[in-house]
Amino acid sequence: MSRPPSAGPDGGRQLLLDFPRANAHQRPLIASGSYASAVGALGRWRLWPDRQFALVGEPQSGKSRLLRWWAAQTGAALITGAMLAEADMEAIARLSVSALAIDDADRGADGHGLLAAFNMCRERQALLLVSGRCDPAGWFREPPDLCSRLSAVPVVHIEPPDDATLAARLREDSRLRHLDLPDESVTYLSARMERSWAAVARVADQIERTPGRAEGLRSARAVLVALGMDPG
């Protein structure tokens, strides 16, 4: 996990970087359906114009996981927008990395740290991947140089969830809770649940609390009823 900045000897805020590594035991990446375009664009990082790209997706859509995957592929350092906002500008300028991933880059208190990161990456010809909840052009109103950079950076979106991707995410979230759902329950739930990324965790949590744990269609229907999702 990324750690917050620490105070340096001069009282400024220094960045402590996270360097994700590929792990054969990690959950396999969902690369189809709603994630296909994003995974494809991130995988073609050698072809990025100006070596910079932005990933956009709704809350709980899987942006952080994709950033960690990309960082592991490229040897990138991973930080967050909040860390940048607290860091000393000189500390950002002194970073020596070949690639940088900034998760929730739109969450900083202001854009000066993000601009410093853009400048550092451009000067060092380092790869830069940033993520946020909407198109980068709407992240900050100042400084003007940052607004210009954000308006120009290429963007790929995590698409709204479709049935197949919802099913894959629901199965995955359930397994994290040590629940192995039968295929008929996954198909039933994913076709009738709320069409949002945030709903996946709510449904998986409710499965844990529901008698039968969605091992049959009657229990799966009870999950949706308990959440106020019309099972039809």
GIJOGI-V121081 format. One record per residue. N is the residue number from 1. RES is the residue in one letter. OMEGA is omega in whole degrees, 0 to 359 (* if undefined). Layout:
n | res | omega
N | RES | OMEGA
N | RES | OMEGA
This chain:
n | res | omega
1 | M | 176
2 | S | 178
3 | R | 182
4 | P | 178
5 | P | 176
6 | S | 179
7 | A | 178
8 | G | 182
9 | P | 180
10 | D | 179
11 | G | 178
12 | G | 181
13 | R | 181
14 | Q | 181
15 | L | 171
16 | L | 190
17 | L | 174
18 | D | 178
19 | F | 179
20 | P | 178
21 | R | 178
22 | A | 183
23 | N | 183
24 | A | 182
25 | H | 179
26 | Q | 176
27 | R | 178
28 | P | 180
29 | L | 173
30 | I | 187
31 | A | 182
32 | S | 175
33 | G | 184
34 | S | 182
35 | Y | 189
36 | A | 182
37 | S | 182
38 | A | 180
39 | V | 179
40 | G | 181
41 | A | 180
42 | L | 179
43 | G | 179
44 | R | 186
45 | W | 178
46 | R | 183
47 | L | 183
48 | W | 174
49 | P | 181
50 | D | 175
51 | R | 182
52 | Q | 181
53 | F | 178
54 | A | 177
55 | L | 183
56 | V | 178
57 | G | 179
58 | E | 174
59 | P | 179
60 | Q | 179
61 | S | 179
62 | G | 181
63 | K | 184
64 | S | 179
65 | R | 178
66 | L | 178
67 | L | 179
68 | R | 177
69 | W | 180
70 | W | 180
71 | A | 179
72 | A | 180
73 | Q | 188
74 | T | 185
75 | G | 184
76 | A | 168
77 | A | 182
78 | L | 176
79 | I | 179
80 | T | 177
81 | G | 179
82 | A | 178
83 | M | 179
84 | L | 183
85 | A | 182
86 | E | 187
87 | A | 175
88 | D | 182
89 | M | 179
90 | E | 178
91 | A | 177
92 | I | 182
93 | A | 182
94 | R | 181
95 | L | 178
96 | S | 181
97 | V | 177
98 | S | 179
99 | A | 183
100 | L | 175
101 | A | 181
102 | I | 180
103 | D | 182
104 | D | 181
105 | A | 180
106 | D | 187
107 | R | 182
108 | G | 180
109 | A | 174
110 | D | 187
111 | G | 186
112 | H | 177
113 | G | 179
114 | L | 177
115 | L | 178
116 | A | 178
117 | A | 176
118 | F | 181
119 | N | 180
120 | M | 181
121 | C | 179
122 | R | 181
123 | E | 183
124 | R | 183
125 | Q | 180
126 | A | 174
127 | L | 179
128 | L | 174
129 | L | 179
130 | V | 179
131 | S | 178
132 | G | 186
133 | R | 178
134 | C | 182
135 | D | 185
136 | P | 181
137 | A | 181
138 | G | 185
139 | W | 185
140 | F | 176
141 | R | 177
142 | E | 358
143 | P | 184
144 | P | 181
145 | D | 179
146 | L | 179
147 | C | 178
148 | S | 180
149 | R | 183
150 | L | 179
151 | S | 185
152 | A | 187
153 | V | 177
154 | P | 186
155 | V | 169
156 | V | 183
157 | H | 163
158 | I | 187
159 | E | 175
160 | P | 185
161 | P | 171
162 | D | 184
163 | D | 184
164 | A | 181
165 | T | 174
166 | L | 179
167 | A | 180
168 | A | 179
169 | R | 180
170 | L | 178
171 | R | 180
172 | E | 180
173 | D | 178
174 | S | 179
175 | R | 175
176 | L | 177
177 | R | 179
178 | H | 176
179 | L | 179
180 | D | 186
181 | L | 173
182 | P | 183
183 | D | 183
184 | E | 179
185 | S | 178
186 | V | 180
187 | T | 180
188 | Y | 184
189 | L | 184
190 | S | 180
191 | A | 187
192 | R | 182
193 | M | 176
194 | E | 184
195 | R | 178
196 | S | 177
197 | W | 182
198 | A | 182
199 | A | 184
200 | V | 181
201 | A | 180
202 | R | 180
203 | V | 180
204 | A | 177
205 | D | 181
206 | Q | 177
207 | I | 179
208 | E | 186
209 | R | 187
210 | T | 175
211 | P | 182
212 | G | 176
213 | R | 175
214 | A | 177
215 | E | 174
216 | G | 184
217 | L | 178
218 | R | 178
219 | S | 179
220 | A | 178
221 | R | 179
222 | A | 177
223 | V | 182
224 | L | 179
225 | V | 181
226 | A | 181
227 | L | 182
228 | G | 177
229 | M | 185
230 | D | 182
231 | P | 178
232 | G | *
